[in-house]
Amino acid sequence: MSRPDAVARGGVRLHVDGVSVEIAGRRIIERIALTAEADVVGLVGPNGSGKSTLLRTVYRTLKPTTGRVQADGRDVWAMPARTAARITAAVVQDSPSDLELTVAECVATGRIPHGRLLGADDADDRRAVEHAMTAAGVVSFADRNVSTLSGGERQRVQLARALAQEPRVLVLDEPTNHLDIRHQLELLSLVRSLQITTLVTLHDLNHAAAYCDRVIVLSQGSIIAVGTPEAVFTPDLLHEVFGVRAVGLTNPLTGRLQLVYTLGSQP
């Protein structure tokens, strides 16, 4: 994957203010508050902690029961859907895999929020699509049908589609699922290089430590800790939230925090 500058336009301030979500009488997340602006913020936590639910309120698929989500000072739920899509793009886990579109056609649909009913209709659209496909490393299979791709290839196509929107806020729900280790690192490196406001859920704590400016730890629908990976990923917190025994080291190749963990009680 390469990193053409044209896929990024600079981030805007994302502000989640006291957001709660209740489904079938059960609170899934409770009064979540966070702010991000032109940085990469990682959401981590055990399964069922509310990470994906929170993301859905940001990219407008699940309306908060209480609270507000603002992008660039505007309530995303008060905007027309197309306006919101020009600001925020999402790569989600449950994207359709049976699309009867070529990769190039699928990526071009990312231009629809900019007023093009059929996607890439003019020179600016074509340029945005080309740059997004190059950045996500999908040019080599541009003419293949999306339904014929592997899970990892489809994930990269969805990233390219999101980048073609030229978003100011990028939301990623477990974006490294289905990817081999090289493509995991390339994708996260690309995301970090975009310099736009990014909210990403990650299961791999070492990915969060290596690529996120800040991390937010959720447990049972509430925020437990916020800060840099070095400040948040302490042995006590990792034991309390994840039930593992952990030690933080310095990765000799990157200089970033590297976690080593195992099952067992804290000493």
HELIX and SHEET records of a PDB file:
HELIX    1   1 ASP A    5  VAL A    7  5                                   3    
HELIX    2   2 LYS A   51  VAL A   58  1                                   8    
HELIX    3   3 VAL A   76  ALA A   78  5                                   3    
HELIX    4   4 ALA A   81  ILE A   87  1                                   7    
HELIX    5   5 VAL A  103  ALA A  108  1                                   6    
HELIX    6   6 THR A  109  HIS A  114  5                                   6    
HELIX    7   7 ALA A  123  ALA A  136  1                                  14    
HELIX    8   8 VAL A  139  PHE A  141  5                                   3    
HELIX    9   9 VAL A  146  THR A  148  5                                   3    
HELIX   10  10 GLY A  151  ALA A  164  1                                  14    
HELIX   11  11 ILE A  181  SER A  193  1                                  13    
HELIX   12  12 LEU A  205  TYR A  211  1                                   7    
HELIX   13  13 PRO A  229  VAL A  232  1                                   4    
HELIX   14  14 PRO A  235  PHE A  242  1                                   8    
SHEET    1   A 4 ARG A  26  GLU A  37  0                                        
SHEET    2   A 4 ARG A  13  ILE A  23 -1                                        
SHEET    3   A 4 THR A  66  ALA A  71 -1                                        
SHEET    4   A 4 ARG A  74  ASP A  75 -1                                        
SHEET    1   B 6 THR A  88  VAL A  91  0                                        
SHEET    2   B 6 VAL A 169  ASP A 173  1                                        
SHEET    3   B 6 THR A 197  THR A 201  1                                        
SHEET    4   B 6 VAL A  40  VAL A  44  1                                        
SHEET    5   B 6 ARG A 214  SER A 219  1                                        
SHEET    6   B 6 SER A 222  GLY A 227 -1                                        
SHEET    1   C 2 VAL A 244  THR A 250  0                                        
SHEET    2   C 2 LEU A 257  LEU A 263 -1                                        
END                                                                             
